[in-house]
Amino acid sequence: MSKTALLTGAAGKVGSYAIGALSRRGMEVVATDVRSDGIPNDIRFEACDLTDASAVTRLVARVKPDVVVHCAAIVAPVSYAEPELAEAVNLGGTQNLIFATKRHAPSAFFAFVSSYAAFGPCSPENPVRRSTDPCSPDDNYGLQKLTAESWLRHSGLRQCSLRLGAVMDLRNLMPEHPSYRPFIFMVSLDQPEHGVDVRDAARAIASAAAQQHDGHLFLIGGDQSWKVTARQLRGEVFGAIGMNMPPEKAFRPSPELSTKDGWFYECWMDEKPSEQLLGFQRVSRSEHMDELRSRSRVRKVALSPLRPLVSRAFTAASPYLGKNAIEPGPTLWDDIARVYDLPPEVARSRSSQPPPPSPFVG
């Protein structure tokens, strides 16, 4: 008899691919999200707002899943532009789902999709992170992911967490939320980045849900070819879609190597132990870029006469250029506060500290 998998965030970038990956593992998927965009008609869909504790309880009671796969999240940089929403979903929604699972599906296996944001800032001087390394996130998203991991470990449920790297989706290069445009320029070009094709990320999630390694922390990134700098990865993406790479001055200057201030959380993970268990790596960086070039061929021809104009319009989103340009602050958070018009303490007051105690203890 097939197992029932309750998948949250099923309409999102990763969740939409996880539907197929879980189904191919022989699971009966029940997809949930606040909207049903892109979810296949033959997949059972249950609309649910995870911030509504009663709705989550009713959902889990109806489905009685064998596996819970929690992909739903407000990711960076949206979490910086909308910190209250991020906390409501990333902490409140996760807590609601854990409580409901404990009550109505206590034998279910809970696979939590986390992020390498949990590690905290990473400079090129020491770019590699392992699953046993200490974590010191300095942004709200990283702390929320680390907190949820901690809560889940203390929940009494059988569980695992998967920290995903920079997920690359051929269908969704530039999300619609306006926070993305300026943020592209706020990550220094020397930042280490560990990419992973979204299809490989979905394979890893489905494999973890099927194998059910209780208490395990997986690091999910692409193979060695995906461990590059932001300069190289972004340059290849721009080239593949027929656009010019914005000038260096459009990006936040690289900080000193010896300090973590000003660096982002992206790093190069030691993903090999996770690959050995889950067997998810199929798409190399060159294969991903070749496919992106192929998909973009018609668009590149149409875009060719307009390339200078499009490139200038894209570069104009940089917060470091133009009449309203800002001077790079001593930390990345100084820039985030100004660009998203937030008091600096709004996000940082909930980061740079140990995770809150688990509500599932005692």
Sequence and secondary structure as in RCSB ss.txt:
>XXXX:A:sequence
MSKTALLTGAAGKVGSYAIGALSRRGMEVVATDVRSDGIPNDIRFEACDLTDASAVTRLVARVKPDVVVHCAAIV
APVSYAEPELAEAVNLGGTQNLIFATKRHAPSAFFAFVSSYAAFGPCSPENPVRRSTDPCSPDDNYGLQKLTAES
WLRHSGLRQCSLRLGAVMDLRNLMPEHPSYRPFIFMVSLDQPEHGVDVRDAARAIASAAAQQHDGHLFLIGGDQS
WKVTARQLRGEVFGAIGMNMPPEKAFRPSPELSTKDGWFYECWMDEKPSEQLLGFQRVSRSEHMDELRSRSRVRK
VALSPLRPLVSRAFTAASPYLGKNAIEPGPTLWDDIARVYDLPPEVARSRSSQPPPPSPFVG
>XXXX:A:secstr
   EEEEESTTSHHHHHHHHHHHHTT EEEEEES  TT  TTSEEEE  TT HHHHHHHHHHH  SEEEE     
TTHHHHSHHHHHIIIIIIHHHHHHHHHHH TT EEEEEEEGGGG    TTS EE TTS     SHHHHHHHHHHH
HHHTSSSEEEEEEE EEE TT SS SSTTHHHHTTTS TT EEEEEEHHHHHHHHHHHHHH  TTEEEEE   GG
GEEEHHHHHHHHHHHTT     GGGS     TT  TT  S  EE  HHHHHHH      HHHHHHHHHHHTHHHH
HHHGGGHHHHHHHHHTT TTSSTT     SSHHHHHHHHTT  HHHHHTTSSS     TT  
